[in-house]
Amino acid sequence: MTALVIAEHDNASIKPSTLNTVTAAKAAGGDVHVLVAGNGAAAAAAAAGQIAGVTKVLLAEGAQLADGLAENVAAQILAIAGNYSHILFPATASGKNVAPRVAAKLDVAQVSDIIKVVSADTFERPIYAGNAIATVQSADKVKVITVRTTGFDAAAATGGSATVENLAPVADSGKSSFVGREVTKSDRPELTAAKIIVSGGRALGSSDKFNEVLTPLADKLGAALGASRAAVDAGYAPNDWQVGQTGKIVAPQLYVAVGISGAIQHLAGMKDSKVIVAINKDPEAPIFSVADFGLEADLFTAVPDLIKAL
């Protein structure tokens, strides 16, 4: 058995989600190969070769692969899919964009959002917003899998010595074209990769209060800022800060939930955090059921006091 991990990268470096996906691939057994499809991506391929546990890196380069268009990346994967028993993607926006197309073209059932590899053909995945875990067994010859990255430790980014093999790029499908990209610039860590996250909820009351109360705490901790769906819907925080089932799934070393009640939707996105600290004046708030440390207090008093103590 050989597993193929589809690398997420920016043509210069490998994104952390790839490391977690490699760990999942190793758990399935056999060799682990990594596909880097891009343009001018030799540096990313070299970085992939350094990942512990990877035995081969496949590099496909072409202008049609530069921006990760699903049609072209899927075609590149399908060109070599017959060599693999497992094809694994990070369960990110990019992975979720390409994986279903690959599964459909191979006429197999995709196994989505796995958090554990039980055996080469059996996997666990959360359902009902993480309130139940389904065990899924696949009889398909090729298993197409998306990996919830918070469910697996990251593989070591160094220590490997895989060879890099060049592949002929597939032709442009002509079905879509890349128009442009607007990337949010921030001095803070990326939400899904941050070791510490400070999140705020609707209780903050306004976008001004959200920034006034939480930004100093995040600055003190060197943390990324997150928000509940209620806070985002109310306009207190931008959409890309949303943590939860319909936002981003995170599992930092420390998650500080400020004024977040803890709806199921939000808990599904952060309950795997290593340490959870909740600040809420409602003693019945569901967030306290998953918190390692809970403070029943008015956040407008508690957070400034916490900042002073830090």
The 8 nearest C-alpha neighbors of each residue, nearest first, counted from 0:
[[1, 29, 84, 2, 30, 28, 83, 85],
 [0, 2, 30, 29, 83, 84, 31, 3],
 [1, 3, 85, 31, 83, 86, 84, 24],
 [2, 4, 86, 32, 33, 31, 85, 87],
 [5, 3, 33, 87, 86, 6, 88, 32],
 [4, 6, 34, 88, 33, 87, 3, 7],
 [7, 5, 17, 35, 34, 4, 8, 33],
 [6, 8, 14, 17, 13, 5, 16, 9],
 [7, 9, 13, 14, 10, 12, 6, 43],
 [8, 10, 11, 12, 13, 7, 14, 43],
 [11, 9, 40, 43, 8, 12, 37, 39],
 [12, 10, 43, 42, 9, 40, 8, 13],
 [13, 11, 43, 8, 9, 10, 42, 14],
 [12, 14, 8, 43, 7, 15, 46, 47],
 [13, 15, 8, 16, 7, 17, 12, 9],
 [14, 16, 17, 18, 13, 192, 19, 153],
 [17, 15, 19, 18, 14, 89, 148, 20],
 [16, 18, 20, 15, 6, 19, 7, 14],
 [19, 17, 153, 154, 21, 20, 16, 15],
 [20, 18, 153, 22, 148, 16, 21, 151],
 [19, 21, 17, 23, 22, 18, 89, 146],
 [20, 22, 24, 18, 23, 19, 25, 17],
 [23, 21, 25, 19, 20, 24, 154, 26],
 [24, 22, 20, 26, 21, 25, 151, 19],
 [23, 25, 21, 27, 26, 22, 2, 20],
 [24, 26, 22, 27, 28, 23, 21, 31],
 [25, 27, 23, 28, 24, 116, 22, 118],
 [26, 28, 119, 24, 25, 118, 116, 23],
 [29, 27, 26, 25, 119, 30, 0, 24],
 [30, 28, 0, 1, 31, 25, 2, 27],
 [31, 29, 1, 2, 54, 32, 0, 28],
 [30, 32, 2, 53, 54, 1, 3, 25],
 [31, 33, 55, 3, 56, 54, 53, 2],
 [34, 32, 4, 56, 3, 5, 57, 6],
 [33, 35, 57, 5, 6, 56, 58, 36],
 [36, 34, 58, 6, 44, 57, 59, 37],
 [37, 35, 59, 60, 58, 64, 34, 72],
 [36, 38, 65, 64, 60, 40, 10, 35],
 [39, 37, 60, 65, 61, 40, 62, 64],
 [38, 40, 41, 10, 37, 60, 11, 42],
 [39, 41, 10, 38, 43, 42, 37, 11],
 [40, 42, 44, 43, 39, 45, 11, 10],
 [43, 41, 45, 11, 44, 40, 46, 12],
 [42, 44, 12, 11, 46, 40, 45, 41],
 [45, 43, 47, 41, 46, 42, 35, 48],
 [44, 46, 48, 42, 47, 43, 41, 49],
 [45, 47, 43, 49, 48, 44, 42, 13],
 [48, 46, 44, 49, 45, 50, 43, 13],
 [47, 49, 161, 45, 46, 50, 160, 56],
 [48, 50, 159, 157, 46, 47, 160, 158],
 [51, 49, 156, 159, 157, 47, 48, 155],
 [50, 52, 159, 158, 155, 53, 157, 154],
 [51, 53, 50, 54, 159, 31, 25, 21],
 [54, 52, 31, 51, 32, 55, 50, 161],
 [53, 55, 161, 31, 32, 30, 52, 56],
 [56, 54, 32, 161, 162, 53, 163, 33],
 [57, 55, 163, 33, 32, 34, 48, 162],
 [56, 58, 34, 164, 163, 165, 33, 35],
 [59, 57, 165, 35, 166, 164, 36, 34],
 [60, 58, 36, 166, 168, 165, 167, 35],
 [61, 59, 38, 37, 168, 36, 58, 64],
 [60, 62, 38, 63, 64, 168, 37, 65],
 [61, 63, 65, 64, 38, 60, 37, 66],
 [62, 64, 61, 171, 65, 71, 66, 170],
 [65, 63, 37, 61, 62, 67, 66, 36],
 [64, 66, 37, 38, 62, 63, 67, 61],
 [65, 67, 64, 68, 177, 37, 63, 62],
 [66, 68, 64, 65, 69, 72, 37, 71],
 [69, 67, 71, 70, 66, 72, 64, 177],
 [68, 70, 97, 72, 71, 73, 67, 96],
 [71, 69, 73, 68, 72, 74, 172, 174],
 [70, 72, 74, 73, 69, 68, 172, 171],
 [71, 73, 75, 69, 74, 70, 68, 67],
 [74, 72, 76, 70, 75, 71, 101, 69],
 [73, 75, 77, 71, 76, 72, 78, 70],
 [76, 74, 72, 78, 73, 77, 169, 71],
 [77, 75, 73, 78, 74, 79, 80, 72],
 [76, 78, 80, 74, 79, 75, 73, 101],
 [77, 79, 75, 76, 80, 74, 81, 169],
 [80, 78, 77, 81, 76, 82, 75, 83],
 [81, 79, 77, 82, 83, 76, 78, 86],
 [80, 82, 79, 83, 77, 78, 84, 141],
 [81, 83, 80, 79, 84, 1, 2, 3],
 [84, 82, 1, 85, 81, 2, 80, 3],
 [83, 85, 141, 0, 1, 2, 142, 140],
 [86, 84, 2, 142, 141, 83, 143, 3],
 [87, 85, 3, 143, 2, 4, 142, 144],
 [86, 88, 144, 4, 145, 143, 3, 5],
 [87, 89, 145, 94, 5, 4, 146, 90],
 [88, 90, 146, 94, 91, 145, 20, 16],
 [91, 89, 145, 146, 147, 94, 95, 112],
 [92, 90, 94, 93, 89, 95, 16, 147],
 [91, 93, 95, 94, 96, 90, 89, 97],
 [94, 92, 96, 91, 95, 97, 7, 67],
 [93, 95, 91, 88, 96, 89, 90, 97],
 [96, 94, 92, 93, 98, 97, 90, 91],
 [95, 97, 93, 94, 92, 98, 69, 99],
 [96, 98, 69, 94, 100, 95, 99, 73],
 [97, 99, 101, 100, 95, 94, 96, 102],
 [100, 98, 102, 101, 97, 103, 109, 95],
 [99, 101, 103, 98, 102, 97, 104, 73],
 [102, 100, 98, 104, 99, 103, 73, 105],
 [103, 101, 99, 105, 107, 100, 104, 109],
 [104, 102, 106, 100, 105, 101, 99, 107],
 [103, 105, 101, 106, 102, 100, 107, 77],
 [104, 106, 102, 103, 107, 101, 77, 141],
 [107, 105, 103, 104, 102, 108, 101, 139],
 [106, 108, 102, 105, 139, 103, 109, 141],
 [109, 107, 102, 110, 106, 143, 139, 103],
 [108, 110, 143, 102, 144, 111, 107, 99],
 [111, 109, 144, 143, 108, 145, 112, 113],
 [112, 110, 145, 144, 113, 109, 146, 124],
 [111, 113, 147, 146, 145, 124, 90, 114],
 [114, 112, 124, 146, 123, 147, 111, 115],
 [113, 115, 150, 124, 147, 123, 112, 146],
 [116, 114, 123, 122, 113, 117, 150, 124],
 [115, 117, 122, 118, 26, 27, 121, 123],
 [116, 118, 122, 121, 115, 119, 123, 120],
 [119, 117, 121, 120, 116, 27, 122, 26],
 [118, 120, 27, 121, 28, 117, 116, 26],
 [119, 121, 137, 118, 136, 122, 138, 117],
 [122, 120, 136, 118, 117, 135, 119, 137],
 [121, 123, 116, 135, 117, 134, 115, 113],
 [124, 122, 134, 115, 113, 133, 114, 135],
 [123, 125, 113, 133, 114, 132, 112, 134],
 [126, 124, 132, 129, 131, 133, 128, 123],
 [125, 127, 129, 131, 128, 132, 133, 130],
 [126, 128, 130, 129, 131, 125, 132, 267],
 [129, 127, 267, 126, 130, 264, 244, 263],
 [128, 130, 125, 126, 127, 131, 267, 132],
 [131, 129, 127, 128, 126, 132, 125, 267],
 [132, 130, 126, 129, 125, 127, 133, 128],
 [131, 133, 125, 124, 126, 123, 134, 129],
 [134, 132, 124, 123, 125, 135, 126, 131],
 [133, 135, 123, 122, 124, 132, 136, 121],
 [134, 136, 122, 121, 123, 133, 137, 124],
 [137, 135, 121, 120, 122, 138, 134, 123],
 [136, 138, 120, 139, 121, 135, 142, 110],
 [139, 137, 140, 136, 120, 142, 141, 121],
 [140, 138, 141, 137, 142, 107, 108, 120],
 [139, 141, 138, 84, 142, 107, 137, 85],
 [140, 142, 84, 139, 85, 143, 83, 86],
 [141, 143, 85, 139, 144, 86, 84, 140],
 [144, 142, 86, 109, 102, 85, 87, 110],
 [145, 143, 87, 110, 111, 109, 142, 86],
 [144, 146, 88, 111, 90, 112, 89, 87],
 [147, 145, 112, 89, 113, 90, 148, 20],
 [148, 146, 112, 90, 149, 113, 150, 114],
 [147, 149, 150, 19, 146, 151, 16, 89],
 [148, 150, 147, 151, 250, 249, 271, 248],
 [149, 151, 114, 148, 147, 115, 152, 113],
 [152, 150, 19, 149, 148, 153, 22, 23],
 [151, 153, 19, 154, 22, 150, 149, 148],
 [152, 154, 19, 18, 151, 155, 22, 15],
 [155, 153, 18, 22, 19, 156, 51, 21],
 [154, 156, 51, 157, 50, 153, 158, 18],
 [157, 155, 50, 49, 154, 51, 158, 18],
 [158, 156, 49, 50, 155, 159, 51, 46],
 [157, 159, 51, 49, 50, 160, 156, 155],
 [158, 160, 49, 51, 50, 157, 161, 48],
 [159, 161, 49, 48, 162, 158, 54, 50],
 [162, 160, 48, 54, 55, 53, 159, 56],
 [161, 163, 55, 56, 164, 48, 160, 54],
 [164, 162, 56, 57, 55, 161, 165, 58],
 [163, 165, 57, 58, 56, 162, 166, 55],
 [166, 164, 58, 57, 59, 163, 167, 60],
 [167, 165, 59, 58, 168, 57, 164, 60],
 [166, 168, 59, 169, 165, 60, 58, 61],
 [169, 167, 59, 60, 61, 166, 170, 75],
 [168, 170, 75, 167, 171, 74, 71, 78],
 [171, 169, 172, 168, 63, 71, 74, 173],
 [170, 172, 173, 63, 71, 169, 174, 64],
 [173, 171, 174, 71, 170, 70, 175, 74],
 [172, 174, 171, 175, 176, 170, 70, 71],
 [175, 173, 172, 176, 70, 171, 71, 68],
 [176, 174, 173, 177, 68, 172, 70, 69],
 [175, 177, 178, 174, 173, 68, 63, 66],
 [176, 178, 179, 66, 175, 68, 180, 67],
 [179, 177, 176, 180, 175, 66, 181, 68],
 [180, 178, 177, 181, 176, 66, 182, 68],
 [179, 181, 182, 178, 177, 66, 183, 67],
 [180, 182, 183, 179, 184, 178, 177, 239],
 [183, 181, 180, 184, 185, 179, 239, 189],
 [182, 184, 185, 181, 239, 180, 186, 189],
 [185, 183, 182, 186, 187, 181, 189, 188],
 [186, 184, 187, 183, 188, 189, 182, 223],
 [185, 187, 188, 184, 189, 223, 221, 183],
 [186, 188, 185, 223, 189, 222, 221, 224],
 [189, 187, 193, 223, 190, 186, 222, 192],
 [190, 188, 192, 191, 193, 187, 223, 185],
 [189, 191, 193, 192, 223, 188, 224, 225],
 [190, 192, 249, 189, 193, 247, 248, 250],
 [191, 193, 189, 190, 194, 188, 15, 251],
 [194, 192, 190, 188, 195, 189, 191, 223],
 [193, 195, 251, 252, 253, 192, 196, 222],
 [196, 194, 222, 253, 193, 251, 252, 254],
 [197, 195, 223, 254, 222, 224, 255, 198],
 [196, 198, 255, 224, 225, 217, 254, 256],
 [199, 197, 225, 226, 256, 224, 257, 255],
 [198, 200, 226, 257, 258, 256, 259, 227],
 [201, 199, 259, 258, 230, 227, 202, 226],
 [200, 202, 230, 203, 229, 204, 258, 259],
 [203, 201, 258, 204, 200, 259, 199, 230],
 [204, 202, 201, 209, 208, 205, 200, 258],
 [203, 205, 202, 201, 208, 206, 209, 235],
 [206, 204, 208, 207, 235, 203, 209, 234],
 [205, 207, 235, 209, 208, 210, 236, 234],
 [208, 206, 205, 210, 209, 211, 235, 204],
 [209, 207, 211, 205, 210, 206, 212, 203],
 [210, 208, 206, 207, 212, 211, 203, 213],
 [209, 211, 214, 207, 208, 213, 212, 206],
 [210, 212, 208, 209, 207, 213, 214, 215],
 [213, 211, 210, 209, 208, 214, 215, 302],
 [212, 214, 216, 210, 215, 209, 211, 217],
 [213, 215, 217, 210, 216, 212, 218, 211],
 [216, 214, 218, 217, 213, 219, 212, 211],
 [217, 215, 219, 213, 218, 214, 306, 220],
 [216, 218, 222, 214, 220, 219, 215, 221],
 [219, 217, 215, 221, 216, 220, 214, 222],
 [218, 220, 216, 217, 221, 215, 309, 306],
 [219, 221, 217, 222, 218, 216, 195, 309],
 [222, 220, 218, 217, 219, 223, 195, 187],
 [221, 223, 217, 195, 196, 220, 197, 224],
 [222, 224, 196, 188, 187, 190, 193, 197],
 [223, 225, 197, 198, 196, 222, 240, 217],
 [226, 224, 198, 240, 241, 197, 242, 199],
 [227, 225, 198, 199, 241, 240, 200, 242],
 [226, 228, 200, 230, 229, 241, 242, 265],
 [227, 229, 231, 230, 241, 232, 226, 242],
 [228, 230, 232, 227, 231, 201, 233, 200],
 [231, 229, 201, 200, 233, 227, 235, 228],
 [230, 232, 236, 228, 234, 233, 229, 235],
 [233, 231, 229, 234, 230, 228, 235, 238],
 [232, 234, 230, 231, 235, 229, 201, 236],
 [235, 233, 231, 232, 236, 230, 206, 237],
 [234, 236, 206, 230, 205, 231, 233, 209],
 [235, 237, 231, 234, 230, 206, 238, 226],
 [238, 236, 239, 240, 231, 234, 235, 241],
 [237, 239, 240, 241, 231, 236, 246, 232],
 [238, 240, 241, 237, 246, 247, 225, 236],
 [241, 239, 225, 238, 226, 237, 242, 224],
 [240, 242, 226, 246, 239, 238, 227, 228],
 [243, 241, 247, 246, 268, 227, 226, 225],
 [244, 268, 242, 265, 246, 245, 264, 247],
 [243, 245, 264, 268, 246, 267, 265, 128],
 [246, 244, 243, 247, 264, 242, 241, 228],
 [247, 245, 243, 242, 241, 244, 248, 268],
 [246, 248, 242, 243, 241, 249, 268, 245],
 [247, 249, 268, 243, 269, 242, 246, 244],
 [250, 248, 269, 191, 268, 251, 247, 149],
 [249, 251, 272, 271, 149, 269, 273, 252],
 [252, 250, 194, 272, 253, 195, 193, 249],
 [251, 253, 273, 194, 195, 274, 272, 250],
 [254, 252, 195, 274, 251, 275, 273, 196],
 [255, 253, 275, 196, 195, 197, 276, 274],
 [254, 256, 276, 197, 277, 275, 198, 196],
 [257, 255, 277, 198, 259, 199, 276, 278],
 [256, 258, 199, 278, 259, 198, 277, 255],
 [257, 259, 200, 202, 279, 199, 278, 260],
 [260, 258, 200, 257, 261, 256, 199, 227],
 [261, 259, 284, 286, 285, 262, 258, 279],
 [260, 262, 286, 285, 259, 266, 265, 263],
 [261, 263, 264, 265, 260, 266, 285, 286],
 [264, 262, 266, 265, 267, 261, 128, 129],
 [263, 265, 244, 262, 243, 267, 266, 128],
 [266, 264, 243, 262, 267, 268, 263, 261],
 [265, 267, 263, 270, 268, 269, 264, 261],
 [268, 266, 265, 128, 264, 129, 244, 243],
 [243, 269, 267, 248, 244, 266, 265, 242],
 [268, 270, 249, 266, 271, 272, 250, 267],
 [269, 271, 266, 272, 267, 268, 289, 250],
 [272, 270, 250, 269, 273, 149, 249, 268],
 [273, 271, 250, 251, 270, 274, 269, 252],
 [272, 274, 252, 253, 271, 251, 275, 250],
 [275, 273, 253, 272, 252, 291, 254, 276],
 [276, 274, 290, 254, 291, 253, 255, 272],
 [275, 277, 255, 292, 290, 293, 291, 256],
 [278, 276, 256, 293, 255, 290, 257, 294],
 [279, 277, 294, 257, 295, 293, 258, 256],
 [278, 280, 258, 295, 281, 296, 277, 294],
 [279, 281, 296, 295, 297, 282, 278, 298],
 [280, 282, 283, 284, 279, 295, 260, 296],
 [281, 283, 284, 295, 280, 279, 287, 285],
 [284, 282, 281, 285, 287, 286, 260, 280],
 [283, 285, 260, 286, 281, 282, 287, 261],
 [286, 284, 261, 287, 288, 260, 283, 262],
 [287, 285, 261, 288, 284, 260, 289, 290],
 [286, 288, 290, 285, 289, 284, 293, 277],
 [289, 287, 286, 285, 290, 284, 291, 261],
 [288, 290, 287, 286, 270, 291, 275, 285],
 [291, 289, 275, 287, 292, 276, 288, 277],
 [290, 292, 275, 274, 276, 289, 293, 287],
 [293, 291, 276, 290, 277, 275, 294, 287],
 [292, 294, 277, 276, 290, 287, 278, 295],
 [293, 295, 278, 296, 277, 279, 292, 276],
 [296, 294, 280, 279, 278, 282, 293, 281],
 [297, 295, 280, 279, 294, 298, 301, 278],
 [296, 298, 280, 299, 300, 301, 279, 295],
 [297, 299, 301, 300, 302, 296, 278, 279],
 [300, 298, 297, 301, 302, 303, 212, 203],
 [301, 299, 298, 297, 302, 303, 304, 296],
 [300, 302, 298, 304, 303, 299, 297, 305],
 [301, 303, 305, 304, 298, 300, 299, 306],
 [304, 302, 306, 305, 301, 300, 307, 299],
 [305, 303, 301, 307, 302, 306, 308, 300],
 [304, 306, 302, 308, 303, 307, 301, 309],
 [305, 307, 303, 309, 308, 304, 216, 302],
 [308, 306, 304, 305, 309, 303, 302, 216],
 [307, 309, 305, 306, 304, 303, 302, 219],
 [308, 306, 307, 305, 219, 220, 304, 216]]
